[in-house]
């Protein structure tokens, strides 16, 4: 188990704030992909799209 203090110093928190339909979820997917948290990034599209965004839970 890692040291909690070093784990806290390693992390960064930020917020993405904008108007509806501005691409926040798609941006979040790209950040998760480039950060190595997910293997494949989706995007928010119409309901019939084959690949949806992982972080779009609503």
For each residue, the residues with C-beta under 8 A, 3 or more apart:
1:
2: 6 7
3: 6 7
4: 7 8
5: 8 9
6: 2 3 9 10
7: 2 3 4 10 11
8: 4 5 11
9: 5 6
10: 6 7
11: 7 8
12:
13:
14:
15:
16: 24 27 28
17:
18: 22 23 24
19: 22
20:
21:
22: 18 19
23: 18 26 27
24: 16 18 27 28
25: 28 29 43 44 53 55 56
26: 23 29 30 41 43 44 53
27: 16 23 24 30 31
28: 16 24 25 31 32 53 55
29: 25 26 32 33 38 41 42 43 53 54 55
30: 26 27 33 34 41
31: 27 28 34 35
32: 28 29 35 37 38 41 54 55
33: 29 30 36 37 38 39 40 41
34: 30 31
35: 31 32
36: 33
37: 32 33
38: 29 32 33 41 54
39: 33
40: 33 51
41: 26 29 30 32 33 38 53 54
42: 29 51 52 53 54 56
43: 25 26 29 49 51 53
44: 25 26 52 53 56
45: 49 52
46: 49
47:
48:
49: 43 45 46 52
50:
51: 40 42 43
52: 42 44 45 49 56
53: 25 26 28 29 41 42 43 44 56
54: 29 32 38 41 42
55: 25 28 29 32
56: 25 42 44 52 53
57:
58:
